[in-house]
Amino acid sequence: MIILTSLKTNKLKKKEIINICKLKNLHCKTSLKSQLNFFDKNLNPTDIHNLLFFNKKLVGYTCLRKKKFFTAKKNTIFYLIH
């Protein structure tokens, strides 16, 4: 069964955060501790995490982060995929 869930950072459980970091570590070969430190320091409580599960195993992940960029003409809001 395929399940797609979207949660804000402040709603993620510790186990989910560890599984996200393990999945990211398949692509970026850093330590799990380094991944967890990055997660804690750089992600905001309102960032949106999209989790894709296949048979209760996390197989896909994206993070949407709301950021403001200031230009000469006006303020612009972008959603960054992390």
Beta strands, then each sheet from edge to edge (+ up, - down):
strand 1: 2-8
strand 2: 48-54
strand 3: 57-70
strand 4: 75-81
sheet 1: 1+ 2- 3+ 4-
end
